[in-house]
């Protein structure tokens, strides 16, 4: 932490000018820092990262389990054109917030509930070809391993309005980078792409498959760590 965040500040300042004029440059800058931080995590803490499944390269939505900041880092470093639906307060995080906006991430006020969904749909309006890989966390926030939390229907609203495939992602990252605290534990953090749901499914089908497939796969990944 003492190395990674100062490096973020330095890189953020050095790469600020190209990032201002180019969304692609902003994205590549953020990806470079995340890859450096993941490398640093392996060297110092012994935490390795493994990607399973087929990484999507075309426009799609991604419904992902969210256990820690580490899964955000891995998805950012791995996806070719990552975008995230993120809480609005993160905009005020130094360096990170500015770059997040330049990448094309969408911010929402989670307290606004229904209005947040409408804002999210509005801000993601555009052609299918410029959607990138847009990550949404259907449980709304980080959830510690083994803690139950409902899956919210906002992901279906986006799936319905955008008409894009919906990729499902399972993780076990909370085992190695906990939701709270500073300890980072050794082992293999896995992000697994489970395949995509095609456009046109009903709400019931989508929500059932999202919850069942993501939860089952995340439990399996946690079991591999001995938890």
C-alpha positions as CSV (number, residue, x, y, z in Angstrom):
1,X,0.0,0.0,0.0
2,X,2.9,2.3,0.8
3,X,4.4,1.8,-2.6
4,X,1.3,1.3,-4.8
5,X,-0.6,4.5,-4.0
6,X,2.3,6.9,-4.2
7,X,3.1,5.4,-7.6
8,X,-0.6,6.0,-8.6
9,X,-0.1,9.7,-7.7
10,X,3.1,10.0,-9.7
11,X,1.7,8.2,-12.7
12,X,-1.5,10.2,-12.5
13,X,0.4,13.5,-12.7
14,X,2.8,12.4,-15.5
15,X,0.0,10.9,-17.7
16,X,-2.6,13.6,-17.0
17,X,-2.2,15.5,-20.2
18,X,-2.8,12.6,-22.7
19,X,-5.6,11.4,-20.4
20,X,-7.4,14.8,-20.7
21,X,-7.5,14.6,-24.4
22,X,-8.0,10.9,-25.0
23,X,-10.3,8.4,-23.2
24,X,-8.2,5.6,-24.6
25,X,-5.1,7.1,-23.0
26,X,-6.9,7.5,-19.7
27,X,-7.9,3.8,-19.8
28,X,-4.5,2.6,-20.7
29,X,-2.9,4.7,-17.9
30,X,-5.3,3.2,-15.4
31,X,-4.7,-0.3,-16.7
32,X,-0.9,0.2,-16.4
33,X,-1.2,1.1,-12.7
34,X,-3.5,-1.8,-12.0
35,X,-1.1,-4.3,-13.7
36,X,1.8,-2.8,-11.7
37,X,-0.2,-3.1,-8.4
38,X,-1.1,-6.7,-9.2
39,X,2.6,-7.5,-9.9
40,X,3.5,-5.7,-6.6
41,X,0.9,-7.7,-4.7
42,X,2.5,-11.0,-6.0
43,X,6.1,-9.9,-5.2
44,X,5.4,-8.5,-1.7
45,X,2.4,-10.5,-0.5
46,X,2.6,-13.7,-2.5
47,X,-0.9,-13.1,-3.9
48,X,-1.1,-14.5,-7.5
49,X,-3.9,-13.7,-9.9
50,X,-5.6,-16.3,-12.2
51,X,-8.1,-15.6,-15.0
52,X,-10.4,-18.4,-16.0
53,X,-12.8,-18.7,-18.8
54,X,-13.0,-16.6,-22.0
55,X,-12.4,-12.9,-21.5
56,X,-15.0,-10.9,-23.5
57,X,-13.5,-8.6,-26.1
58,X,-16.6,-7.1,-27.7
59,X,-19.3,-4.8,-26.4
60,X,-21.2,-6.5,-23.4
61,X,-22.5,-6.0,-19.9
62,X,-20.7,-7.8,-17.1
63,X,-22.5,-8.8,-13.9
64,X,-19.7,-9.6,-11.4
65,X,-19.5,-10.7,-7.8
66,X,-17.7,-8.0,-5.9
67,X,-15.7,-9.0,-2.8
68,X,-12.9,-6.5,-2.7
69,X,-11.0,-3.8,-4.5
70,X,-8.8,-6.5,-6.0
71,X,-11.5,-7.8,-8.3
72,X,-12.0,-4.3,-9.6
73,X,-8.2,-4.1,-10.3
74,X,-8.2,-7.5,-12.0
75,X,-11.1,-6.7,-14.3
76,X,-9.6,-3.3,-15.2
77,X,-6.3,-4.9,-16.0
78,X,-7.8,-7.8,-18.0
79,X,-10.7,-6.3,-20.1
80,X,-9.8,-4.6,-23.3
81,X,-12.1,-1.6,-22.8
82,X,-13.4,-1.7,-19.2
83,X,-16.1,0.6,-17.9
84,X,-17.7,0.4,-14.4
85,X,-21.0,1.5,-12.8
86,X,-19.6,3.0,-9.6
87,X,-20.8,4.9,-6.6
88,X,-20.7,8.7,-7.0
89,X,-18.5,9.3,-3.9
90,X,-15.5,7.7,-5.6
91,X,-15.3,10.6,-8.0
92,X,-13.7,12.6,-5.1
93,X,-10.9,10.1,-4.5
94,X,-7.7,11.9,-5.6
95,X,-6.3,10.9,-9.0
96,X,-8.5,7.8,-9.2
97,X,-11.8,9.7,-9.4
98,X,-10.7,11.9,-12.3
99,X,-9.3,9.0,-14.3
100,X,-12.4,7.0,-13.6
101,X,-14.6,9.7,-15.2
102,X,-12.2,10.0,-18.2
103,X,-12.5,6.2,-18.8
104,X,-16.2,6.5,-19.3
105,X,-17.3,5.0,-16.0
106,X,-20.9,5.8,-14.9
107,X,-21.5,7.2,-11.4
108,X,-24.7,6.6,-9.4
109,X,-26.1,7.8,-6.1
110,X,-27.0,4.6,-4.4
111,X,-29.3,6.4,-2.0
112,X,-31.4,7.6,-4.9
113,X,-32.7,4.1,-5.6
114,X,-35.1,4.3,-8.6
115,X,-33.7,7.6,-9.8
116,X,-30.2,6.0,-9.7
117,X,-31.4,3.3,-12.2
118,X,-32.8,6.0,-14.5
119,X,-29.6,8.0,-14.3
120,X,-27.6,4.9,-15.1
121,X,-29.6,4.1,-18.1
122,X,-29.4,7.7,-19.4
123,X,-25.6,7.9,-18.9
124,X,-25.0,4.6,-20.7
125,X,-27.1,5.6,-23.7
126,X,-25.1,5.2,-26.9
127,X,-24.5,2.8,-29.7
128,X,-23.8,-0.9,-29.0
129,X,-20.4,-0.5,-30.6
130,X,-19.1,2.0,-28.1
131,X,-20.3,0.2,-25.0
132,X,-17.0,-1.5,-24.2
133,X,-17.2,-4.0,-21.4
134,X,-19.4,-2.4,-18.8
135,X,-19.2,-3.9,-15.3
136,X,-22.1,-3.7,-12.9
137,X,-22.2,-5.3,-9.5
138,X,-25.7,-6.7,-9.1
139,X,-25.5,-6.8,-5.3
140,X,-24.7,-3.1,-5.3
141,X,-21.5,-3.1,-3.1
142,X,-18.7,-5.2,-1.8
143,X,-19.9,-8.3,0.0
144,X,-17.6,-10.3,2.2
145,X,-17.2,-14.0,1.4
146,X,-20.0,-16.1,2.8
147,X,-22.2,-13.2,3.6
148,X,-25.7,-13.4,1.9
149,X,-27.0,-10.3,0.1
150,X,-29.8,-9.8,-2.4
151,X,-29.2,-9.4,-6.2
152,X,-30.9,-6.2,-7.4
153,X,-32.8,-5.8,-10.5
154,X,-30.9,-2.8,-11.9
155,X,-28.7,-5.1,-13.9
156,X,-31.8,-6.5,-15.7
157,X,-32.9,-2.9,-16.6
158,X,-29.5,-2.3,-18.3
159,X,-29.6,-5.7,-19.9
160,X,-33.1,-5.0,-21.3
161,X,-32.4,-1.5,-22.5
162,X,-28.9,-2.1,-24.0
163,X,-29.6,-5.3,-25.8
164,X,-26.1,-6.6,-25.2
165,X,-24.9,-10.0,-24.0
166,X,-24.6,-10.3,-20.2
167,X,-21.4,-11.9,-19.1
168,X,-21.3,-13.4,-15.6
169,X,-18.2,-13.3,-13.4
170,X,-17.4,-15.2,-10.1
171,X,-14.5,-14.3,-7.8
172,X,-12.8,-15.4,-4.6
173,X,-10.8,-12.1,-4.1
174,X,-12.2,-11.3,-0.7
175,X,-10.2,-14.2,0.7
176,X,-6.9,-12.4,-0.2
177,X,-7.8,-8.7,-0.1
178,X,-10.4,-8.4,2.6
179,X,-13.2,-5.8,2.5
180,X,-11.7,-4.1,5.5
181,X,-8.2,-4.0,7.0
182,X,-4.7,-3.8,5.6
183,X,-3.6,-7.4,5.5
184,X,-3.1,-8.9,2.0
185,X,-2.8,-12.7,2.1
186,X,-0.9,-15.2,-0.1
187,X,-2.6,-17.6,-2.4
188,X,-4.3,-17.5,-5.8
189,X,-7.0,-14.9,-6.4
190,X,-9.3,-16.1,-9.2
191,X,-11.6,-14.2,-11.5
192,X,-13.7,-16.6,-13.6
193,X,-15.7,-15.6,-16.6
194,X,-18.7,-18.0,-16.7
195,X,-20.1,-17.2,-20.1
196,X,-22.7,-14.8,-21.4
197,X,-26.5,-14.8,-21.3
198,X,-27.9,-13.8,-24.7
199,X,-30.1,-10.8,-25.2
200,X,-33.9,-11.2,-25.0
201,X,-34.4,-13.3,-21.8
202,X,-37.1,-12.5,-19.3
203,X,-36.5,-10.8,-16.0
204,X,-37.1,-14.0,-14.1
205,X,-34.7,-16.0,-16.2
206,X,-32.0,-13.4,-16.0
207,X,-32.1,-12.8,-12.3
208,X,-32.3,-16.5,-11.5
209,X,-29.3,-17.3,-13.7
210,X,-27.3,-14.4,-12.4
211,X,-27.7,-15.3,-8.8
212,X,-27.5,-19.1,-9.1
213,X,-24.5,-19.2,-11.5
214,X,-22.4,-16.4,-9.8
215,X,-23.1,-17.7,-6.3
216,X,-22.4,-21.3,-7.1
217,X,-19.2,-20.5,-8.9
218,X,-18.0,-18.1,-6.2
219,X,-18.6,-20.7,-3.5
220,X,-16.7,-23.3,-5.5
221,X,-13.7,-20.8,-5.9
222,X,-13.8,-20.1,-2.1
223,X,-13.8,-23.9,-1.4
224,X,-10.6,-24.2,-3.4
225,X,-8.9,-21.9,-0.9
226,X,-10.1,-24.1,2.0
227,X,-12.9,-21.7,3.1
